[in-house]
């Protein structure tokens, strides 16, 4: 079967702007990545105090799992207006990295190469991310997640 999906370019824009004492500071960064059109997006509720899997990275493309070597972009946004989110990045070595994300804040990865502190010794030898988990810190939270793969 031949695909009918036309490859496209992902464009992400990060913009900061602040005015202090009449002086404007900030910048706009535009990043583009060529993709093959694989998009996985969902909104989900995460429980309080118990990690739930948001995304798995593996060697096959299936529901809830993307091919880890093909990940180009991942954004997780806490769409809750009050409560904090905690995400946990899990690695093949069983080491984890944890990040707190406040209300209306986002966490972005531009590729799948990241490592917990102390495990990245030289460029090109970073541990591969295997899964992403999340939970509400004090109450359940809703998140939006989008993943783009090549």
HELIX and SHEET records of a PDB file:
HELIX    1   1 UNK A   68  UNK A   70  5                                   3    
SHEET    1   A 2 UNK A   8  UNK A  20  0                                        
SHEET    2   A 2 UNK A  23  UNK A  35 -1                                        
SHEET    1   B 4 UNK A  38  UNK A  46  0                                        
SHEET    2   B 4 UNK A 141  UNK A 149 -1                                        
SHEET    3   B 4 UNK A  71  UNK A  78 -1                                        
SHEET    4   B 4 UNK A 106  UNK A 109 -1                                        
SHEET    1   C 5 UNK A  65  UNK A  67  0                                        
SHEET    2   C 5 UNK A  52  UNK A  58  1                                        
SHEET    3   C 5 UNK A 129  UNK A 136 -1                                        
SHEET    4   C 5 UNK A  85  UNK A  91 -1                                        
SHEET    5   C 5 UNK A  96  UNK A 101 -1                                        
END                                                                             
